[in-house]
Amino acid sequence: MGPSRCRIVLGWAFCVLAGAGRVGAETDVSVYHGSFSKTNLGDILLAGETHYYDSYITVAALNRDIPYRVGGLEFEAEGQIVRHSGLQKHLEYNGLLMGRLGDPWSGWPFSIAVGEGLSFATRNPDLENPRRGLDDPGRESEWSRNLLNYMVFELEMALPLDSYRPRAFFRIHHRSGIYGIFCPPTCGSNYLAYGIKFEL
């Protein structure tokens, strides 16, 4: 993936966030840390199973409300900078739109959210290439791509503090080729992460 495509992805993420930044829109900053799971997304969501590898992400994100609602579903835009450590050492940049149901500050005990966007890694991640990263680390393979689809699944709960409306959350951080659109169906990655966010 060349520098020009990287600029396109970063520019798209910036425009999404800037367009969402209207008067009255809530802005949050969040940080979270997660571990790589070699378990596929379906088994994580439906069976609650996971098998971890010694690969980690630390993420800083800026999230802004979009003043649009469908029933009880609210929308947000988010941009992320991701640092990989452990078995992988590279950076990742993500831009996404999220839909959220519930507000832990308005009577709900929690909220749930799903996000969809694009993810750009500064190098082809080893653990997203099954033959090289999982089955045979010494064998070259380029099944995955720097640019992949990105999804988020989040459960958020309010913390009992008034200042900055802090919330704790659990999040699945998911990169994938969308069943062959970006790369073969076996490429991609899942990270199970915990974090905290504050309103600015």
Contacts in CASP RR format, 6 or more apart in sequence:
PFRMAT RR
TARGET T0000
AUTHOR 0000-0000-0000
METHOD contacts of the structure
MODEL  1
MGPSRCRIVLGWAFCVLAGAGRVGAETDVSVYHGSFSKTNLGDILLAGET
HYYDSYITVAALNRDIPYRVGGLEFEAEGQIVRHSGLQKHLEYNGLLMGR
LGDPWSGWPFSIAVGEGLSFATRNPDLENPRRGLDDPGRESEWSRNLLNY
MVFELEMALPLDSYRPRAFFRIHHRSGIYGIFCPPTCGSNYLAYGIKFEL
1 120 0 8 1.000
1 145 0 8 1.000
1 146 0 8 1.000
1 147 0 8 1.000
5 120 0 8 1.000
5 147 0 8 1.000
6 93 0 8 1.000
6 120 0 8 1.000
6 122 0 8 1.000
9 93 0 8 1.000
9 95 0 8 1.000
9 118 0 8 1.000
9 120 0 8 1.000
9 147 0 8 1.000
10 93 0 8 1.000
10 120 0 8 1.000
12 95 0 8 1.000
12 118 0 8 1.000
13 79 0 8 1.000
13 93 0 8 1.000
13 94 0 8 1.000
13 95 0 8 1.000
13 118 0 8 1.000
16 77 0 8 1.000
16 79 0 8 1.000
16 95 0 8 1.000
16 96 0 8 1.000
16 97 0 8 1.000
17 62 0 8 1.000
17 64 0 8 1.000
17 77 0 8 1.000
17 78 0 8 1.000
17 79 0 8 1.000
19 77 0 8 1.000
20 64 0 8 1.000
20 65 0 8 1.000
20 66 0 8 1.000
20 76 0 8 1.000
20 77 0 8 1.000
21 27 0 8 1.000
21 64 0 8 1.000
22 67 0 8 1.000
24 65 0 8 1.000
24 67 0 8 1.000
25 64 0 8 1.000
25 65 0 8 1.000
25 66 0 8 1.000
25 67 0 8 1.000
26 64 0 8 1.000
26 65 0 8 1.000
26 199 0 8 1.000
27 62 0 8 1.000
27 63 0 8 1.000
27 64 0 8 1.000
27 65 0 8 1.000
27 199 0 8 1.000
27 200 0 8 1.000
28 62 0 8 1.000
28 63 0 8 1.000
28 64 0 8 1.000
28 197 0 8 1.000
28 198 0 8 1.000
28 199 0 8 1.000
28 200 0 8 1.000
29 60 0 8 1.000
29 61 0 8 1.000
29 62 0 8 1.000
29 63 0 8 1.000
29 197 0 8 1.000
29 198 0 8 1.000
29 200 0 8 1.000
30 59 0 8 1.000
30 60 0 8 1.000
30 61 0 8 1.000
30 63 0 8 1.000
30 169 0 8 1.000
30 195 0 8 1.000
30 196 0 8 1.000
30 197 0 8 1.000
30 198 0 8 1.000
31 58 0 8 1.000
31 59 0 8 1.000
31 60 0 8 1.000
31 61 0 8 1.000
31 195 0 8 1.000
31 196 0 8 1.000
31 197 0 8 1.000
32 58 0 8 1.000
32 59 0 8 1.000
32 61 0 8 1.000
32 169 0 8 1.000
32 171 0 8 1.000
32 193 0 8 1.000
32 194 0 8 1.000
32 195 0 8 1.000
32 196 0 8 1.000
33 56 0 8 1.000
33 57 0 8 1.000
33 58 0 8 1.000
33 59 0 8 1.000
33 193 0 8 1.000
33 194 0 8 1.000
33 195 0 8 1.000
34 56 0 8 1.000
34 57 0 8 1.000
34 58 0 8 1.000
34 173 0 8 1.000
34 191 0 8 1.000
34 192 0 8 1.000
34 193 0 8 1.000
34 194 0 8 1.000
35 52 0 8 1.000
35 53 0 8 1.000
35 55 0 8 1.000
35 56 0 8 1.000
35 191 0 8 1.000
35 192 0 8 1.000
35 193 0 8 1.000
36 52 0 8 1.000
36 53 0 8 1.000
36 54 0 8 1.000
36 55 0 8 1.000
36 56 0 8 1.000
36 57 0 8 1.000
36 87 0 8 1.000
36 88 0 8 1.000
36 127 0 8 1.000
36 189 0 8 1.000
36 190 0 8 1.000
36 191 0 8 1.000
37 44 0 8 1.000
37 50 0 8 1.000
37 51 0 8 1.000
37 52 0 8 1.000
37 53 0 8 1.000
37 190 0 8 1.000
37 191 0 8 1.000
37 192 0 8 1.000
38 51 0 8 1.000
38 52 0 8 1.000
38 53 0 8 1.000
38 127 0 8 1.000
38 134 0 8 1.000
39 49 0 8 1.000
39 50 0 8 1.000
39 51 0 8 1.000
39 190 0 8 1.000
40 190 0 8 1.000
41 172 0 8 1.000
41 174 0 8 1.000
41 176 0 8 1.000
41 190 0 8 1.000
43 49 0 8 1.000
43 50 0 8 1.000
44 50 0 8 1.000
44 172 0 8 1.000
44 190 0 8 1.000
44 192 0 8 1.000
45 153 0 8 1.000
45 172 0 8 1.000
50 192 0 8 1.000
52 192 0 8 1.000
53 87 0 8 1.000
53 127 0 8 1.000
54 86 0 8 1.000
54 87 0 8 1.000
55 84 0 8 1.000
55 85 0 8 1.000
55 86 0 8 1.000
55 87 0 8 1.000
55 88 0 8 1.000
55 127 0 8 1.000
56 84 0 8 1.000
56 85 0 8 1.000
56 86 0 8 1.000
56 191 0 8 1.000
57 82 0 8 1.000
57 83 0 8 1.000
57 84 0 8 1.000
57 85 0 8 1.000
57 92 0 8 1.000
57 173 0 8 1.000
57 191 0 8 1.000
57 193 0 8 1.000
58 82 0 8 1.000
58 83 0 8 1.000
58 85 0 8 1.000
59 80 0 8 1.000
59 81 0 8 1.000
59 82 0 8 1.000
59 83 0 8 1.000
59 173 0 8 1.000
59 193 0 8 1.000
60 80 0 8 1.000
60 81 0 8 1.000
61 78 0 8 1.000
61 79 0 8 1.000
61 80 0 8 1.000
61 81 0 8 1.000
61 197 0 8 1.000
62 78 0 8 1.000
62 79 0 8 1.000
63 76 0 8 1.000
63 77 0 8 1.000
63 78 0 8 1.000
63 79 0 8 1.000
63 98 0 8 1.000
63 197 0 8 1.000
64 76 0 8 1.000
64 77 0 8 1.000
64 78 0 8 1.000
65 74 0 8 1.000
65 75 0 8 1.000
65 76 0 8 1.000
66 74 0 8 1.000
66 75 0 8 1.000
66 76 0 8 1.000
66 77 0 8 1.000
66 97 0 8 1.000
68 75 0 8 1.000
69 75 0 8 1.000
72 101 0 8 1.000
72 102 0 8 1.000
73 99 0 8 1.000
73 100 0 8 1.000
73 101 0 8 1.000
74 99 0 8 1.000
74 100 0 8 1.000
74 101 0 8 1.000
74 102 0 8 1.000
74 103 0 8 1.000
75 97 0 8 1.000
75 98 0 8 1.000
75 99 0 8 1.000
75 100 0 8 1.000
76 97 0 8 1.000
76 98 0 8 1.000
76 99 0 8 1.000
76 100 0 8 1.000
76 113 0 8 1.000
77 95 0 8 1.000
77 96 0 8 1.000
77 97 0 8 1.000
77 98 0 8 1.000
78 94 0 8 1.000
78 95 0 8 1.000
78 96 0 8 1.000
78 97 0 8 1.000
78 98 0 8 1.000
78 115 0 8 1.000
78 152 0 8 1.000
79 93 0 8 1.000
79 94 0 8 1.000
79 95 0 8 1.000
79 96 0 8 1.000
80 92 0 8 1.000
80 93 0 8 1.000
80 94 0 8 1.000
80 95 0 8 1.000
80 96 0 8 1.000
81 91 0 8 1.000
81 92 0 8 1.000
81 93 0 8 1.000
82 91 0 8 1.000
82 92 0 8 1.000
82 93 0 8 1.000
82 94 0 8 1.000
82 173 0 8 1.000
83 91 0 8 1.000
83 92 0 8 1.000
84 90 0 8 1.000
84 91 0 8 1.000
84 92 0 8 1.000
84 125 0 8 1.000
87 126 0 8 1.000
87 127 0 8 1.000
88 125 0 8 1.000
88 126 0 8 1.000
88 127 0 8 1.000
90 121 0 8 1.000
90 122 0 8 1.000
90 123 0 8 1.000
90 125 0 8 1.000
91 121 0 8 1.000
91 122 0 8 1.000
92 119 0 8 1.000
92 120 0 8 1.000
92 121 0 8 1.000
92 122 0 8 1.000
93 119 0 8 1.000
93 120 0 8 1.000
94 117 0 8 1.000
94 118 0 8 1.000
94 119 0 8 1.000
94 120 0 8 1.000
94 150 0 8 1.000
95 117 0 8 1.000
95 118 0 8 1.000
95 119 0 8 1.000
95 150 0 8 1.000
96 115 0 8 1.000
96 116 0 8 1.000
96 117 0 8 1.000
96 118 0 8 1.000
96 150 0 8 1.000
96 151 0 8 1.000
96 152 0 8 1.000
97 115 0 8 1.000
97 116 0 8 1.000
97 117 0 8 1.000
98 113 0 8 1.000
98 114 0 8 1.000
98 115 0 8 1.000
98 116 0 8 1.000
98 152 0 8 1.000
98 154 0 8 1.000
99 113 0 8 1.000
99 114 0 8 1.000
99 115 0 8 1.000
100 111 0 8 1.000
100 112 0 8 1.000
100 113 0 8 1.000
100 156 0 8 1.000
101 111 0 8 1.000
101 112 0 8 1.000
101 113 0 8 1.000
102 108 0 8 1.000
102 110 0 8 1.000
102 111 0 8 1.000
102 112 0 8 1.000
103 111 0 8 1.000
104 110 0 8 1.000
104 111 0 8 1.000
104 156 0 8 1.000
104 157 0 8 1.000
104 158 0 8 1.000
104 167 0 8 1.000
105 158 0 8 1.000
105 165 0 8 1.000
109 157 0 8 1.000
109 158 0 8 1.000
110 155 0 8 1.000
110 156 0 8 1.000
110 157 0 8 1.000
110 158 0 8 1.000
111 155 0 8 1.000
111 156 0 8 1.000
112 154 0 8 1.000
112 155 0 8 1.000
112 156 0 8 1.000
113 152 0 8 1.000
113 153 0 8 1.000
113 154 0 8 1.000
113 156 0 8 1.000
114 151 0 8 1.000
114 152 0 8 1.000
114 153 0 8 1.000
114 154 0 8 1.000
115 151 0 8 1.000
115 152 0 8 1.000
115 153 0 8 1.000
115 154 0 8 1.000
116 149 0 8 1.000
116 150 0 8 1.000
116 151 0 8 1.000
116 152 0 8 1.000
117 149 0 8 1.000
117 150 0 8 1.000
117 151 0 8 1.000
118 147 0 8 1.000
118 148 0 8 1.000
118 149 0 8 1.000
118 150 0 8 1.000
119 147 0 8 1.000
119 148 0 8 1.000
119 149 0 8 1.000
119 150 0 8 1.000
119 175 0 8 1.000
120 146 0 8 1.000
120 147 0 8 1.000
121 146 0 8 1.000
121 147 0 8 1.000
121 148 0 8 1.000
121 175 0 8 1.000
122 146 0 8 1.000
123 146 0 8 1.000
124 142 0 8 1.000
124 144 0 8 1.000
124 145 0 8 1.000
124 146 0 8 1.000
125 144 0 8 1.000
125 175 0 8 1.000
125 188 0 8 1.000
125 189 0 8 1.000
126 132 0 8 1.000
126 133 0 8 1.000
126 137 0 8 1.000
127 133 0 8 1.000
127 134 0 8 1.000
127 189 0 8 1.000
128 143 0 8 1.000
128 144 0 8 1.000
128 148 0 8 1.000
128 175 0 8 1.000
128 187 0 8 1.000
128 188 0 8 1.000
128 189 0 8 1.000
129 141 0 8 1.000
129 142 0 8 1.000
129 143 0 8 1.000
129 144 0 8 1.000
129 187 0 8 1.000
130 141 0 8 1.000
130 143 0 8 1.000
130 186 0 8 1.000
130 187 0 8 1.000
131 139 0 8 1.000
131 141 0 8 1.000
131 143 0 8 1.000
132 138 0 8 1.000
132 139 0 8 1.000
132 140 0 8 1.000
132 141 0 8 1.000
133 141 0 8 1.000
143 183 0 8 1.000
143 184 0 8 1.000
143 186 0 8 1.000
143 187 0 8 1.000
144 183 0 8 1.000
144 187 0 8 1.000
144 188 0 8 1.000
145 177 0 8 1.000
145 182 0 8 1.000
145 183 0 8 1.000
145 187 0 8 1.000
147 182 0 8 1.000
148 175 0 8 1.000
148 176 0 8 1.000
148 177 0 8 1.000
148 182 0 8 1.000
148 183 0 8 1.000
148 187 0 8 1.000
148 188 0 8 1.000
149 175 0 8 1.000
149 176 0 8 1.000
149 177 0 8 1.000
149 178 0 8 1.000
149 181 0 8 1.000
149 182 0 8 1.000
150 174 0 8 1.000
150 175 0 8 1.000
151 172 0 8 1.000
151 174 0 8 1.000
151 176 0 8 1.000
152 171 0 8 1.000
152 172 0 8 1.000
152 173 0 8 1.000
152 174 0 8 1.000
153 171 0 8 1.000
153 172 0 8 1.000
153 174 0 8 1.000
154 169 0 8 1.000
154 170 0 8 1.000
154 171 0 8 1.000
154 172 0 8 1.000
155 169 0 8 1.000
155 170 0 8 1.000
155 171 0 8 1.000
156 167 0 8 1.000
156 168 0 8 1.000
156 169 0 8 1.000
156 197 0 8 1.000
157 167 0 8 1.000
157 168 0 8 1.000
157 169 0 8 1.000
158 165 0 8 1.000
158 166 0 8 1.000
158 167 0 8 1.000
159 166 0 8 1.000
159 167 0 8 1.000
159 168 0 8 1.000
159 196 0 8 1.000
164 198 0 8 1.000
164 199 0 8 1.000
164 200 0 8 1.000
165 198 0 8 1.000
165 199 0 8 1.000
166 196 0 8 1.000
166 197 0 8 1.000
166 198 0 8 1.000
167 196 0 8 1.000
167 197 0 8 1.000
167 198 0 8 1.000
168 194 0 8 1.000
168 195 0 8 1.000
168 196 0 8 1.000
169 194 0 8 1.000
169 195 0 8 1.000
169 196 0 8 1.000
169 197 0 8 1.000
170 192 0 8 1.000
170 193 0 8 1.000
170 194 0 8 1.000
170 195 0 8 1.000
171 192 0 8 1.000
171 193 0 8 1.000
171 194 0 8 1.000
171 195 0 8 1.000
172 190 0 8 1.000
172 191 0 8 1.000
172 192 0 8 1.000
172 193 0 8 1.000
173 190 0 8 1.000
173 191 0 8 1.000
173 192 0 8 1.000
173 193 0 8 1.000
174 188 0 8 1.000
174 189 0 8 1.000
174 190 0 8 1.000
174 191 0 8 1.000
175 188 0 8 1.000
175 189 0 8 1.000
176 182 0 8 1.000
176 187 0 8 1.000
176 188 0 8 1.000
177 183 0 8 1.000
177 184 0 8 1.000
177 185 0 8 1.000
177 187 0 8 1.000
177 188 0 8 1.000
179 185 0 8 1.000
END
